[in-house]
């Protein structure tokens, strides 16, 4: 099973930026969909952004124009650049990869947007 390790969460003021990274074990992940979900307290986990196996990005409407997902195959990483952060972006962010119908998750990283 693929191991995913996230990093880069933290506390930021509204309007600020953070960059999340997710490192995957193995070297085959680049052909599979990979991305980020988030879960705020009392809410369901929701898709934030994903990169298809073909390298096309998709975003939730709530983050379009503010977040950018990227993938660096040589380092087996996928990153999420988050700009213009809002209070409602506060959540635990989870990296995932879907390999032939099986989804693996990272442990999650906390992002808190607060003044």
Buried (B, 14 or more C-beta within 10 A) or exposed (E): EBEBBBBBBEEBEEEEEBBBBBBBEEEEBBEBBBBBBBBBEEEEBEBBBBBEEEEEBBBBEEBEEBBBBBBEEEEBBBBBBBBEBEEEBBBBBBBBBBBEEEEBBBEBBEBBBEE
